[in-house]
């Protein structure tokens, strides 16, 4: 895939922010209540002054109207978001790209473009889900371009909610089959990540998507930090946040060890 740099949005941290958390890839779904409960507890208790959710918060999002159904899993998620103790920010992932502004407003969450630069404590941090940087996955990049097209999204959302829920079940089934088959997924392209950082005048990229939590030096003064996915039913369970203060970044383990 050709190397391109998308438009980069900027967000200045509030003057009183001292601690900022980043999480991603929780893949929340009704069939995994332990992960949902860990997320609910985290949002109620985190000491962070702001929480950035960098995509794939939900395993599948079938449309904002799903949250209007009393008692639905989506309605439960909306309730958790409204009760969070810190301001929340969200950018789309490859599973929840249909999350709309109506849902975000109702849940009290601020939507972000991908990528966004966060100016915090005198430094610039580039935030992304990360999927747009996995250039070797050519098939996925074609799907991503289609799925982010407003006309395509309107066509999908025009289907009855029941049909969209059935489609989501098929997507989850296909995803599980790919996991069991041992499919090797593409990683973030290093030159592309550096090009984004240089265009943003940022020193570090924070992203999810790959489920490979680590910190990588891309070049002197340039780094990328990968967020963990969450799975409280795994052995061992996984649930980390990346915490940013004026002193730097720290990985915070939120799952029992």
Order of alpha helices (4+ residues) and beta strands (2+ residues): beta-beta-alpha-beta-alpha-beta-alpha-beta-beta-beta-alpha-alpha-alpha-alpha-beta-beta-beta-beta-beta
